[in-house]
C-alpha cells in the first residue's frame, strides 16, 4: 500500500466487486477480514487474514477463519493461506485453525518500464 497506494486501492476494489473479500463488521468496526487471492476448482488461496487486535487471542479470528474455510471448501478441493514467514503469531494462529505448513515462496515485485 505504501509503494503503490492507487494500485492497492484498485486491486482491493476489484476484489470487493468480485466478492473476494470476506469481512465481519460490528458497530462499524472491522473485526475480521480475509482476501481470496486466487481461486480455481482445485484450490483457493487466502491472504490478508486480519483480526482486530483487541479481539486477538479470544477465539474470534479462529471461529471466523474456520467458518470461512468450511464455506470455501464447499466449492474447492483445498485451501492455502499465505502467511509471512517473519510473523510467528500469524503462523501459530493458522496452525491452531488447522492449517499446516507446506512450503515457502518468494515474492518478486516487477515494475513496468515507463
N, C-alpha and C positions, 0 to 999 in steps of 0.2 A: 504494500500500500504506500509505503514511503517513497519508493523508487518510481512508481507509476500509478499515482492516485486516480487518474482518469481511466486508465486501462483496468485497474482494480474495480472501480465502480461499474464499468461496462460489463465486466465478467460477472460480478455479483448480480447486476440487473438481469442479465441473460439467464443465470441460474434460477433466480426468483421466477422469471417468466416461464421457465420450463418446469417449475415445481420441484426443483432440485435442492432447495434449502429447507431444512426442517427446523422448526423453532417451537419453543414453549415460552410464551409471553404471559406474564401475570401482572395485572395492575400497571401496564405499560413498561414493565421491566423484562429484559431478555434474561431468562433463566437457563436455557439450554439452546444450543444450535449445532447442527451438523450439515455439511455440504456433501451432496452426491457429486463427486469429481468426475466420474465417468461410469457408464452403465452398459452392460451387454446382457444377453440372456444367461450367460455363464457366470458373470461376476459383476459386482458393484463395488466401486472404490469410494470410500468416505474420507473426508479430510475436514479440517477446521472444526473439530469437535470442541465445544466450549460449554462449560458450566459456570454460572455466576460464582465468583469467589466466596461470597457469603454462604452459599449453599454447598460448597465443596466439602467432601468428607461426610455428608449427611445422607447419601444414597440417591439424591435426586438425579444426578447425572447418570448413574448406573441404571436406574429404572428407565430413564429416557432412552439411553443407548440400547438397552435390552428390548424395549418396545419397538424402537425404530428398526433394530436388527430383525426382529420377528416379522415386521411389516415388509421389509425389503426382501427378506428371504422367500417370501411368497412369490416373488417374480424373478428370482435369480438363484443360481446354484450355490453361490458363496459370496461372502463379503470380505473386503480387505480394507483396513483402516490405515491411513498414512499417519505416522507419528514421528515427531522429531526425535532422533536418537539422543539428543542432548537434553531431553526433557524426561527425567526418570519418573516424575509424578504422573505424567500422562501415560507413560508405559505401564506403570503399576495400575492406573485406572482401567486401562484397556484389558490388562491381564485379569483383573478382578471381574470384568464384564464377560470373560470367557474367550477373549482373543488370545492368540498365541503368536509369538514372533516367528516369522517365516523367512525374513531376509532384509537386506539393506538396499537402498537405492540412492543414487546421486541426483541432485537437482542441477540442471545446467540452464542458465539463463542466456538466451540468444537475443541479440539486438539486430534489427534490420538496418541495412545501410540507408542513409538519408540522402 
